[in-house]
Amino acid sequence: MSRAFVFPGQGAQTIGMGRDLADQYPQARAVFEEVDEALGEKLSALIWEGDSDSLTLTQNAQPALMATSIAALRALEAEGFSVADAAFVAGHSLGEYSALAAAGAISVADTARLLRIRGRAMQEAVPVGVGAMAAILGLDFDAVTEVAKEAAQGDICQAANDNDPAQVVVSGHKAAVERAVEIAKEKGAKRALLLPVSAPFHCALMEPAAKVMAEALDDVDILEPSVPLVANVRASAITDPTTIRSLLVEQVTGSVRWRESVAYMASEGVSEIWEIGAGKALCGMVRRIERSIECTAIGSPDDIAKLKA
């Protein structure tokens, strides 16, 4: 059975995530301590005891979700499971950084620092209220791409996340995204709704953040991952560190091609996916993309106990 490890993106964060892992597994606790040290602050205290508004801030949510994913992975490793046994790693948006840390391409400390920079840069790229994102349900990627073009009217509006056959997210200027919501409904979308996000991710408005990430990534060692990465913007496997570096920059403004990424893994023989970290959103998408793949969310000691059983 060919397996892939996948890592969630923003939106999966919850107060208390990963605490039971840290309580039960010293290897998991060590990850949170390493991230705290890398950032020079107690992010773990915010994750476990803070308020959800502070955790939801992009600059906090991104390193927090990565820490929780790698903590879950270390707990799995303590029980004899290894990422080295996987055919691929992949992650949704910021989850791509978690995937690279999991595969040893970037150190956990560097990944935490990069995600703090990425979160800040994405937040600061567009003034609050200028941009927006919306989920379009019931239209496919090509149809939503046409909706976005029609809605742009001189503004930026792009299909940002191709999540699954029935869910595509658009991103761009707020007025254009609002137009896209109405146009999508006219074209038969089951639902179209604005998302509670603080910035318009994965569109051309993020260009200032892409420049910041290009500089930040230049200062970080990237090794060849132990397992091939299925990259968001290519939906195919890569292992070359130079290519990984450039695609992480491209990813800031580019579409997250998740539907195609899962289809690619299925075409390469993957029959089982483990979602490592907070939430179960990716498993829901996987089931809608490729019913032949069995997806299991692993984010707690109970989840690991079930695997062992």
SVG drawing of the C-alpha trace seen along z (x, -y; Angstrom):
<svg xmlns="http://www.w3.org/2000/svg" viewBox="-29 -49 51 53">
<polyline fill="none" stroke="black" stroke-width="0.4" points="0.0,0.0 1.5,-3.3 1.0,-6.1 1.4,-9.9 1.7,-12.3 -0.2,-15.6 -0.2,-18.7 -3.1,-21.2 -3.2,-24.9 -4.6,-28.0 -8.1,-27.6 -7.3,-24.4 -6.0,-26.1 -7.8,-25.7 -6.8,-26.7 -5.3,-23.6 -4.2,-21.8 -1.2,-19.5 -1.2,-19.9 -2.2,-16.2 0.6,-15.2 3.1,-17.3 1.8,-15.9 2.1,-12.3 5.2,-12.4 8.5,-14.2 9.4,-14.2 6.3,-16.2 6.9,-18.6 10.4,-19.2 9.0,-20.5 7.0,-23.2 10.0,-24.1 12.2,-24.3 9.6,-26.6 9.4,-28.8 13.1,-29.2 13.3,-29.9 10.7,-32.7 12.0,-34.0 8.6,-33.8 6.2,-31.3 4.0,-30.5 3.1,-27.3 1.4,-29.3 -0.7,-31.1 -1.6,-27.8 -2.6,-26.1 -4.0,-28.9 -4.4,-31.9 -7.4,-33.5 -8.5,-32.4 -8.3,-35.9 -4.6,-36.1 -4.0,-32.5 -5.9,-33.3 -3.6,-36.1 -1.7,-34.9 1.8,-35.4 0.8,-33.2 -1.4,-30.6 1.2,-29.6 4.1,-28.6 1.5,-27.2 0.0,-24.9 3.4,-23.7 4.5,-23.1 1.4,-21.0 1.9,-19.0 5.6,-18.2 4.7,-17.4 2.2,-14.8 4.8,-13.5 7.3,-13.1 4.7,-11.2 4.1,-8.9 7.8,-8.3 8.0,-7.5 5.5,-4.7 7.6,-3.3 5.9,-5.0 8.1,-7.0 7.7,-9.6 10.5,-7.8 8.0,-5.0 5.8,-7.5 5.8,-7.8 5.1,-11.6 4.7,-14.5 2.4,-17.5 0.8,-20.4 -2.0,-22.9 -0.5,-26.4 1.5,-26.9 1.3,-23.1 3.9,-22.8 6.4,-24.2 5.3,-21.6 5.8,-18.9 9.3,-20.1 10.2,-20.2 8.8,-16.7 10.9,-15.4 14.1,-17.1 14.5,-19.7 14.2,-22.6 15.0,-22.6 12.0,-23.0 13.6,-26.2 14.1,-27.7 10.6,-26.7 9.1,-28.4 11.0,-31.6 10.1,-31.5 6.4,-31.0 6.5,-34.0 8.0,-36.1 5.5,-34.7 2.5,-35.4 3.6,-38.9 4.4,-39.6 1.1,-38.3 -0.8,-40.3 1.1,-43.5 0.9,-43.1 -2.6,-44.4 -4.3,-46.9 -7.1,-45.3 -10.4,-45.7 -8.9,-46.1 -8.8,-42.4 -11.1,-39.4 -11.5,-35.7 -14.7,-33.7 -15.5,-30.0 -17.5,-29.0 -19.3,-25.6 -20.7,-23.6 -18.7,-25.0 -15.5,-23.4 -12.1,-25.2 -12.6,-26.2 -16.0,-27.6 -14.7,-29.6 -11.7,-30.9 -14.2,-32.3 -16.3,-33.8 -13.1,-35.5 -12.2,-36.9 -15.7,-38.4 -15.7,-39.8 -12.3,-41.5 -13.4,-44.5 -9.9,-46.1 -9.4,-44.8 -7.6,-41.6 -9.7,-38.5 -8.2,-35.0 -9.1,-31.4 -6.7,-30.9 -7.4,-27.4 -8.6,-24.5 -9.5,-22.5 -11.7,-19.7 -14.2,-19.2 -16.9,-21.2 -15.0,-23.9 -12.8,-26.6 -11.7,-29.7 -11.3,-33.1 -9.1,-35.9 -8.4,-39.5 -9.8,-43.0 -12.8,-43.0 -15.2,-44.6 -14.2,-42.1 -14.5,-39.1 -18.0,-40.3 -18.9,-40.6 -17.6,-37.0 -19.9,-35.8 -22.9,-37.2 -21.8,-36.0 -21.1,-32.5 -24.6,-32.3 -26.1,-33.4 -24.1,-30.7 -25.5,-28.0 -23.1,-27.7 -24.7,-25.9 -23.2,-28.4 -20.8,-31.3 -19.7,-33.1 -17.0,-35.4 -14.4,-33.8 -13.3,-35.2 -9.7,-35.8 -7.5,-38.7 -5.9,-39.0 -6.4,-37.9 -4.0,-35.0 -2.7,-33.3 -3.3,-36.1 -1.3,-38.9 -2.0,-41.2 0.4,-39.1 3.4,-40.2 5.0,-42.3 4.9,-39.2 6.5,-37.1 9.4,-39.5 9.9,-39.3 9.8,-35.5 12.4,-35.4 14.8,-37.3 14.0,-35.2 14.4,-31.9 17.8,-33.0 19.1,-33.0 17.9,-29.5 19.5,-26.1 17.2,-23.8 18.3,-20.2 16.9,-17.5 13.8,-16.1 13.9,-12.5 10.5,-12.0 9.4,-13.8 7.2,-16.9 4.1,-17.3 4.2,-21.1 1.1,-23.3 1.8,-25.3 2.9,-22.3 0.8,-19.5 3.7,-17.1 6.7,-15.8 9.9,-17.7 13.1,-17.0 15.6,-19.6 16.3,-22.3 16.7,-25.1 13.3,-24.3 11.7,-24.0 13.1,-27.5 11.7,-29.1 8.3,-27.4 7.9,-28.5 8.1,-32.1 5.8,-31.4 3.3,-29.8 2.6,-33.1 0.8,-34.5 0.1,-31.2 -2.9,-28.9 -3.0,-26.0 -3.6,-23.1 -4.8,-20.7 -7.4,-18.8 -4.7,-18.1 -2.1,-17.2 -4.3,-14.5 -5.2,-13.2 -1.4,-13.1 -0.7,-11.1 -3.5,-8.7 -2.1,-8.3 1.3,-7.4 -0.3,-4.6 -1.1,-6.3 -4.0,-4.4 -3.7,-5.9 -3.2,-9.4 -2.4,-10.4 -3.3,-14.0 -0.8,-15.0 -1.7,-17.8 -4.8,-19.9 -8.2,-19.2 -9.6,-17.0 -10.2,-19.4 -7.8,-17.8 -9.4,-14.3 -12.7,-15.8 -11.2,-17.2 -9.4,-13.9 -12.6,-11.9 -14.3,-14.3 -11.4,-14.2 -10.5,-10.5 -12.8,-8.0 -10.3,-5.2 -7.9,-6.8 -8.4,-6.1 -7.6,-9.2 -6.9,-9.2 -6.5,-12.4 -3.8,-12.0 -3.6,-14.9 -4.0,-13.3 -2.7,-10.4 -6.0,-8.7 -5.6,-8.8 -2.1,-7.3 -3.5,-4.6 -6.1,-3.6 -3.4,-3.3 -1.4,-1.0 -4.4,1.1"/>
</svg>
